[in-house]
Amino acid sequence: MRLNKIIAAIGLSLLLYNVQAQETANISDPRLQIRLPAVNGDSISLASLKGKVVLLDFWASWCMPCRAANKHLAKLYAKYKPKGFEIFSVSVDEEKSAWKKAITKDRITWLQVNDAAGNMGKTILDWNVSVLPTTFLINKKGDVVAIDLEGKALDEAVARLLQE
């Protein structure tokens, strides 16, 4: 079982960074599909956001760096949401009540879904996430263009992508 997880992680790494074939990870790729339940129970698909600039954010309520990052993300979202920016946060909380409580406490207004399988869930393995928080910046075409940008660098990248 562990070998399968290692192979899956290597597969995404090759998909995201395949320089030889110049392949770019895209949210339309079936290998990277995310379709998970939101707070209200309805499923939301990452691919449904193609056409917008998206920050894919992996986090958990128990992750203090994630909770601190939510404050910056809230400002970023308020600034760029009217221009076509969206945040798609994937919580890996196994306890949905903790996830919902964190959403309320952090005043999160952007899209939230939950992979209750936690750190070893399919979504986190498919995206090769090894630490939280981890973010992927995605352009309007659905291509992953940056990983783990923060602060001013993230703000500038979002502004630039929205102008494209």
PAFI-412854 format. One line per 8 residues: number of its first residue (from 0); for each residue z, x, y of C-alpha. Coordinates in steps of 0.1 Angstrom, whole numbers, always signed. Layout:
N
NUM) Z:X:Y  ...
This chain:
164
0) +0:+0:+0  +9:+28:+25  -24:+45:+17  -43:+13:+27  -25:+13:+61  -33:+49:+67  -70:+42:+58  -70:+12:+82
8) -55:+33:+110  -81:+60:+105  -108:+34:+104  -99:+21:+139  -95:+56:+152  -130:+63:+141  -142:+30:+155  -126:+36:+189
16) -136:+73:+192  -168:+76:+172  -185:+101:+196  -212:+111:+171  -226:+75:+168  -216:+68:+204  -201:+35:+192  -178:+17:+216
24) -151:-6:+204  -159:-42:+214  -138:-73:+211  -167:-91:+195  -165:-67:+165  -151:-87:+135  -129:-57:+126  -110:-61:+159
32) -107:-98:+160  -73:-112:+173  -66:-149:+169  -29:-157:+171  -6:-185:+181  +5:-189:+217  +39:-202:+228  +27:-238:+224
40) +14:-231:+189  -23:-232:+198  -43:-202:+186  -60:-181:+212  -88:-156:+205  -92:-123:+223  -130:-127:+219  -129:-159:+240
48) -121:-138:+270  -154:-119:+269  -169:-120:+304  -135:-112:+321  -118:-79:+326  -89:-79:+301  -59:-58:+296  -49:-61:+259
56) -11:-54:+258  +10:-49:+227  +47:-53:+233  +80:-67:+220  +110:-83:+235  +133:-56:+221  +112:-27:+236  +128:-17:+269
64) +97:+3:+281  +77:-29:+274  +100:-50:+295  +99:-26:+324  +61:-26:+322  +61:-64:+325  +72:-61:+361  +42:-40:+370
72) +19:-62:+349  +32:-93:+368  +22:-77:+401  -12:-66:+388  -19:-101:+373  -10:-119:+406  -33:-95:+425  -64:-97:+403
80) -62:-130:+383  -81:-149:+411  -109:-123:+407  -114:-127:+370  -87:-105:+355  -67:-116:+324  -39:-101:+304  -38:-109:+267
88) -3:-98:+254  +3:-96:+217  +40:-97:+209  +51:-82:+176  +85:-99:+177  +94:-112:+143  +118:-137:+158  +98:-161:+180
96) +129:-172:+199  +135:-137:+212  +98:-135:+223  +100:-169:+241  +133:-159:+258  +117:-126:+271  +87:-145:+284  +110:-168:+304
104) +133:-140:+316  +104:-117:+326  +86:-146:+343  +54:-139:+324  +25:-162:+333  -4:-146:+315  -17:-152:+280  +9:-145:+253
112) +4:-146:+215  +26:-136:+187  +21:-117:+155  +53:-125:+137  +44:-100:+110  +58:-74:+134  +51:-37:+134  +32:-38:+102
120) +12:-69:+109  -26:-69:+106  -32:-70:+143  -12:-39:+151  -27:-21:+122  -63:-31:+130  -58:-18:+166  -40:+14:+154
128) -10:+8:+176  +17:+33:+168  +40:+29:+199  +50:+1:+222  +38:-6:+248  +2:+1:+241  -26:-12:+263  -64:-14:+261
136) -85:-20:+292  -116:-40:+283  -146:-46:+306  -166:-78:+311  -189:-69:+282  -159:-67:+259  -159:-29:+255  -127:-9:+254
144) -129:+15:+283  -94:+29:+286  -62:+32:+267  -27:+32:+281  -35:+35:+318  -4:+29:+340  +5:+24:+377  -21:+33:+403
152) -47:+45:+377  -46:+10:+360  -48:-8:+393  -78:+13:+404  -96:+9:+371  -91:-29:+371  -104:-31:+407  -135:-10:+398
160) -143:-31:+366  -140:-63:+385  -167:-51:+409  -192:-43:+381
